[in-house]
Amino acid sequence: MRQAPVVKPGTVPRGVALNLLASALTILTAIALLGTASVVGDASFLAPVARQDNEIILDFYNAVNEVLRTGDFAALDRVVAPDAVSNTLSPRIAPNRAGLEQYLADLHENFPEFQLQVEDIVGDGDRAVARVVGGSTEPSGFLGLSFAALPRVWGQFDIFHVENSRIVEVEISPLAPVVFEPAMRIHLGIKVDPQVLSLEWLSAPSAHSGKWGPFFGSRVLYVDEGAISVEIDATSPPPLVYAERGGRAQPAGTTPGTTVTVTAGNAVFFPPGSRYTFRHDATEGEVVAFAVALPHSSYNGPLQPQTPSSNGGNAQETAGLRAVRTALVADPLPELFADATVSFGHALMAPGADITFSETEGYAFVAIESGTLVLQVEHDIPLIERVNLGAATLVMPGAPFSLHNLGDAPARVMVATVVSSNSLPESLR
């Protein structure tokens, strides 16, 4: 999957921030006007949108629907300026044309039947607000998990700035309850036979170095931010490094006895029998990574940095790798682990948002990166669990479950799944 440039909170250019403020005022006014119109049953007092601008906005949604159906961005060329500013709910998506394409690509992957319909368009000069509704003939899914009901993934209002018959700025779904961001999907391609499943959370601040390991056995490491160096033991089977090439994650072989660097958005799969060590250099920026460990034995390596060597190095070791959720595989699913796919992705949930999944085809880890969520699992014995910041939970196969953000701030979660490759749609295998 394509990795759009990451934009962290606080790095939005001043001009974009001012536009966002103006857009916020615009949308509040538009919502009030549209709400009044719905009460009185007459929208004739709303400012009319110039016919040409109205057609451009309708063309935009026609192009978006085509992208959602096909995954082809060419339809956007006729209506969106190449240097357009595009803002979404996610701070990780760049506020530009490439970010808009990434946002639509994520929707296309998770909701290929999703389409939008325009209800109203109101304007003020070269700016306009559209009211839209979205729907899908299929609930679709995320990372191999099927939705029991379609979540709200597109808000009710979008804001536009039109110049020279092109959209030069668009704020997509500022009130969208949920944003899904698939990150990496690894088809293992070989049989694994784990006795334990663990989700590990690795982090190290900039200007700090860390050494974790040596580790043993099968593991999939996904780097979310920064970079991690992997020292491969000379006697280890060669791991596979996955990076995006040509729009899909493609594996590249490595050489035992060497060191490889895994950068943000990429992953590495260590097959059974592997031996390896992770390092983070003090000259590098902050690193955040997640790993799904699938060891054959219950011991798969230390989870703390090693003691500094006696030869003096001045590196500061940081205890930044921890198992946030571990479970014994008491009754392994042979058809799953014979041909498994491990996937990682994020979900950003606005206050009051809900996500409901049907029975899981495999294992699902949920780690809370910000905020707090309530997990409800409908298994033999119903379970309701509060999952706080920095914690994680595991949903076992066959259990329908739902996530609820009952707080007053957005919540961001990392989802990691282990499912049978045969259970995935053909387009995702």
C-alpha positions in Angstrom: 0.0 0.0 0.0 1.2 3.5 -0.7 2.6 5.4 2.2 1.7 9.1 2.0 4.0 11.6 3.7 3.5 11.8 7.4 2.5 15.2 8.7 2.6 15.4 12.5 0.4 17.7 14.5 1.9 21.2 14.8 3.6 21.2 11.4 0.7 22.6 9.4 1.8 25.7 7.6 0.4 29.0 8.9 -1.5 29.7 5.7 -3.2 26.3 5.8 -4.0 26.8 9.5 -5.7 30.1 8.7 -7.7 28.5 5.9 -8.8 25.7 8.3 -10.0 28.4 10.7 -11.9 30.1 8.0 -13.3 26.8 6.8 -14.4 26.0 10.4 -16.4 29.2 10.5 -17.8 28.6 7.0 -19.0 25.1 7.9 -20.6 26.2 11.1 -22.5 28.8 9.2 -23.5 26.4 6.5 -24.6 23.8 9.0 -26.8 26.4 10.7 -28.3 27.5 7.4 -28.9 24.0 6.1 -30.5 23.1 9.4 -32.7 26.1 9.3 -33.7 25.2 5.7 -34.6 21.7 6.7 -36.9 23.1 9.5 -38.7 25.7 7.3 -38.7 23.5 4.3 -37.4 26.2 2.0 -33.7 26.7 1.1 -34.3 29.5 -1.3 -32.7 32.1 1.1 -29.3 30.3 0.9 -26.6 31.9 -1.2 -26.7 30.2 -4.6 -23.6 28.6 -6.0 -22.5 29.8 -9.4 -23.6 27.2 -11.9 -20.1 26.6 -13.1 -18.8 26.1 -9.5 -21.8 23.8 -8.7 -20.9 21.6 -11.7 -17.3 21.5 -10.7 -18.2 20.2 -7.2 -20.6 17.7 -8.7 -17.8 16.6 -11.0 -15.6 16.2 -8.0 -17.9 13.7 -6.4 -18.3 11.9 -9.7 -14.5 11.6 -9.8 -14.3 10.5 -6.2 -17.0 7.8 -6.8 -14.9 6.6 -9.8 -11.8 6.4 -7.7 -13.6 4.5 -4.9 -14.9 2.0 -7.5 -11.7 1.5 -9.5 -8.7 2.8 -7.5 -7.7 4.9 -10.5 -6.9 8.6 -9.6 -7.0 9.8 -13.2 -10.6 11.0 -12.8 -9.4 13.7 -10.3 -7.2 15.4 -12.9 -10.0 17.1 -14.6 -11.4 18.8 -11.4 -8.6 19.0 -8.7 -5.6 21.3 -9.1 -2.2 19.5 -8.9 -1.2 21.8 -6.1 -4.5 21.6 -4.3 -4.7 21.7 -0.5 -6.6 18.8 1.0 -7.3 18.4 4.7 -8.7 15.3 6.3 -9.4 14.2 9.9 -6.1 12.3 10.1 -2.9 14.3 10.9 -0.8 11.5 9.3 -2.1 12.3 5.8 -0.4 15.1 4.0 -2.6 18.2 3.3 -2.1 18.1 -0.5 -3.3 16.3 -3.6 -1.2 13.2 -2.7 -2.9 13.1 0.7 -6.3 13.2 -0.9 -5.4 10.3 -3.1 -4.1 8.3 -0.1 -7.3 9.0 1.7 -9.4 7.7 -1.2 -7.1 4.7 -1.7 -7.6 3.7 1.9 -11.4 3.9 1.4 -11.2 2.0 -1.9 -9.3 -0.9 -0.2 -11.7 -1.2 2.8 -15.0 -0.1 1.2 -14.8 -0.9 -2.6 -18.6 -0.5 -2.9 -18.8 2.8 -1.1 -20.3 5.7 -3.0 -21.4 9.3 -2.3 -24.5 11.3 -3.1 -24.8 15.1 -3.0 -27.8 16.4 -1.1 -27.1 20.2 -1.1 -24.5 22.7 -2.1 -24.4 26.3 -0.7 -21.8 28.9 -1.4 -20.2 32.2 -0.7 -18.2 33.6 -3.5 -15.5 31.1 -4.5 -16.2 28.9 -1.5 -18.9 26.3 -1.0 -20.1 23.6 1.4 -21.6 20.4 0.1 -23.9 18.1 2.2 -23.4 14.5 1.2 -24.5 11.0 2.2 -22.5 7.9 1.7 -23.5 4.3 1.5 -22.4 0.8 0.4 -24.1 -2.3 -0.8 -21.6 -4.3 1.3 -20.3 -3.6 4.9 -16.7 -4.6 3.7 -13.9 -4.9 6.2 -10.6 -3.8 7.6 -7.4 -5.9 7.7 -9.3 -9.2 7.2 -12.0 -8.3 9.8 -15.5 -8.0 8.4 -17.8 -5.2 9.6 -21.1 -6.2 11.0 -22.5 -2.8 10.0 -21.0 -0.1 7.8 -19.2 2.5 10.0 -19.6 6.2 9.2 -16.4 6.9 7.2 -17.5 10.1 5.4 -18.9 13.1 7.2 -22.0 15.0 6.3 -20.2 18.2 5.1 -17.2 19.0 2.8 -15.8 22.4 2.2 -14.4 23.7 -1.1 -12.5 26.6 -2.6 -12.7 26.9 -6.3 -10.5 29.0 -8.6 -10.2 28.9 -12.4 -12.6 26.0 -12.7 -10.5 23.8 -10.5 -10.8 22.9 -6.8 -7.7 24.4 -5.1 -8.7 23.5 -1.5 -11.0 20.9 0.0 -11.6 19.9 3.6 -12.9 16.3 3.5 -15.3 15.1 6.1 -14.1 17.2 9.1 -16.9 15.6 11.1 -16.3 12.0 9.9 -16.5 9.7 12.9 -14.0 7.1 11.8 -10.9 7.1 9.5 -9.3 3.8 8.6 -5.6 3.7 7.5 -4.4 0.2 6.4 -0.6 0.3 6.7 1.0 -3.1 5.8 -0.1 -6.6 4.8 2.4 -9.5 4.9 1.5 -12.9 3.4 3.8 -15.2 5.3 3.8 -17.8 2.6 5.1 -20.6 4.9 3.7 -22.5 7.8 4.1 -21.2 11.3 3.3 -23.2 14.5 3.1 -20.7 17.3 2.4 -21.6 20.9 2.2 -18.0 21.9 0.9 -14.8 20.1 2.3 -11.5 21.3 1.8 -7.9 20.3 4.9 -5.9 21.1 5.2 -2.1 21.1 8.7 -0.6 20.5 9.6 3.0 21.0 12.7 5.1 21.5 13.0 8.9 21.5 15.4 10.8 19.3 19.0 11.2 20.6 18.7 7.9 22.4 20.1 4.5 21.3 18.6 1.1 22.1 19.5 -2.5 21.6 16.8 -5.2 21.9 17.5 -8.9 21.6 18.7 -11.3 20.5 15.3 -12.6 19.5 14.5 -16.1 18.3 11.7 -17.5 16.1 9.1 -16.1 13.9 8.0 -12.4 14.1 6.6 -9.6 11.9 8.0 -6.2 12.6 6.2 -3.0 11.3 7.9 0.3 11.7 5.4 3.1 12.1 7.8 6.0 12.6 11.5 6.4 12.3 13.9 3.5 11.5 15.2 0.4 13.1 18.4 -1.5 12.2 18.1 -5.3 12.2 21.2 -7.4 12.8 20.7 -10.8 11.3 22.7 -13.7 12.8 24.9 -15.5 10.4 23.2 -18.8 11.1 19.7 -17.4 10.7 17.3 -18.1 7.8 17.2 -14.9 5.7 14.3 -12.5 6.7 12.2 -10.8 4.1 11.9 -7.0 4.1 8.6 -5.6 2.7 8.5 -2.2 1.2 6.1 -0.5 -1.2 7.0 -0.9 -4.8 4.6 -0.3 -7.6 1.7 0.3 -5.3 1.9 -3.0 -3.4 4.1 -4.3 -0.6 6.8 -6.5 -2.2 9.4 -8.6 -0.4 13.1 -8.4 -0.8 15.6 -11.0 0.4 18.4 -10.3 2.9 21.7 -11.9 3.7 22.4 -13.6 7.0 25.3 -12.0 8.9 24.4 -8.5 7.7 22.5 -5.5 9.0 19.4 -4.0 7.3 17.5 -0.9 8.0 13.7 -0.9 8.1 12.2 2.5 7.7 8.7 4.0 8.4 5.9 2.3 6.5 8.0 -0.9 5.9 8.1 -4.3 7.6 10.2 -7.4 7.9 9.2 -11.0 8.4 11.5 -13.4 10.3 10.7 -17.0 9.5 10.8 -19.8 12.0 14.4 -20.5 13.2 15.5 -16.9 12.9 17.9 -15.1 15.3 18.2 -11.3 15.2 18.7 -8.1 17.2 17.0 -4.7 16.9 19.0 -1.4 17.2 18.1 2.3 17.2 20.9 4.7 16.7 21.2 7.9 18.8 21.7 10.0 15.6 18.2 9.0 14.4 14.8 10.5 15.3 12.1 9.0 17.3 11.1 5.5 16.4 7.7 3.7 17.0 7.2 0.2 15.8 4.9 -2.8 16.4 5.6 -6.5 16.1 3.5 -9.6 16.1 5.6 -12.5 17.6 4.6 -16.1 16.6 7.2 -18.2 18.4 7.1 -22.0 18.5 8.2 -21.9 22.1 6.9 -19.6 24.9 10.3 -17.9 25.1 11.1 -15.7 22.1 13.8 -13.4 23.4 14.2 -10.7 26.0 11.9 -7.6 26.0 14.4 -5.2 27.6 17.6 -3.6 26.2 20.8 -5.5 26.8 23.4 -4.3 29.4 25.9 -1.9 27.8 29.1 -3.5 26.7 32.2 -3.2 28.9 34.2 -1.6 26.1 32.9 1.7 27.0 30.2 3.0 24.6 28.4 6.1 25.7 25.1 5.0 24.2 22.1 5.5 26.5 20.0 2.3 26.5 16.2 2.8 26.7 13.7 0.2 27.8 11.4 0.8 25.0 10.2 -2.6 23.9 7.3 -4.2 25.8 4.8 -7.0 25.2 1.5 -5.2 25.5 -0.6 -8.3 25.0 0.4 -12.0 25.1 -1.8 -15.0 24.8 -1.2 -18.8 24.7 -2.5 -20.5 21.6 -4.2 -23.3 23.4 -6.1 -24.6 20.3 -4.2 -23.6 17.2 -6.1 -23.2 14.0 -4.1 -25.3 11.5 -5.7 -23.9 8.4 -4.9 -20.3 9.6 -1.2 -20.9 10.5 -0.6 -23.0 7.4 -1.0 -19.9 5.2 -1.4 -16.8 7.4 -1.4 -13.1 6.6 -0.3 -10.5 9.2 -1.7 -7.0 8.8 -1.2 -3.7 10.5 -3.3 -0.5 10.3 -4.7 2.5 12.2 -8.2 3.6 13.0 -8.9 7.2 14.2 -12.3 7.4 16.0 -14.0 10.7 16.8 -15.8 11.0 20.1 -19.0 8.9 20.1 -17.8 6.8 17.2 -18.4 3.0 17.1 -17.0 0.2 15.0 -18.7 -3.2 15.0 -17.1 -6.3 13.6 -18.7 -9.7 12.8 -17.2 -13.0 13.9 -13.4 -12.8 13.5 -11.7 -15.2 11.1 -8.4 -15.0 13.1 -6.7 -13.1 15.9 -7.1 -9.3 16.3 -4.9 -7.1 18.5 -6.1 -3.6 19.4 -3.5 -1.2 20.9 -4.5 2.3 22.1 -2.2 5.0 20.9 -4.3 7.9 22.1 -7.5 8.3 24.1 -9.5 5.5 25.7 -11.9 2.9 24.1 -14.5 0.4 25.4 -14.3 -3.1 23.9 -17.4 -5.3 23.8 -16.8 -8.9 22.9 -19.8 -11.2 22.2 -18.3 -14.6 23.0 -19.5 -17.5 25.1 -19.4 -15.1 28.0 -20.0 -11.4 26.9 -17.1 -9.2 27.9 -16.9 -5.4 28.3 -13.4 -4.0 28.8 -12.0 -0.5 29.1 -8.8 -0.2 27.2 -6.6 2.8 28.2 -3.8 4.7 26.5 -0.7 2.5 26.1 -2.6 -0.8 26.7 -3.8 -3.5 24.2 -6.2 -6.3 24.0 -6.6 -9.5 22.0 -9.8 -10.8 20.4 -9.8 -14.5 19.8 -11.2 -16.2 16.6 -15.0 -16.5 16.2 -15.9 -13.6 18.5 -17.9 -10.6 17.2 -16.7 -7.4 18.8 -17.1 -3.7 18.8 -15.1 -0.6 19.8 -16.7 2.5 21.3 -15.1 5.9 21.9 -17.1 7.2 24.9 -14.6 9.9 25.6 -14.6 13.6 24.6 -11.4 13.4 22.5 -10.5 11.4 19.4 -8.9 8.0 20.0 -6.3 6.4 17.8 -5.7 2.7 17.7 -3.2 0.3 16.1 -4.9 -2.8 14.9 -2.9 -5.9 14.0 -4.5 -9.1 12.7 -3.4 -12.6 12.0 -5.9 -14.3 9.6 -5.9 -17.0 7.0 -4.9 -15.7 3.6 -7.8 -17.7 2.1 -10.3 -15.6 4.1 -9.1 -12.4 2.4 -10.8 -11.0 -0.8 -8.9 -11.9 -3.9 -7.7 -8.3 -4.4 -5.9 -8.4 -1.0 -4.1 -11.7 -1.3 
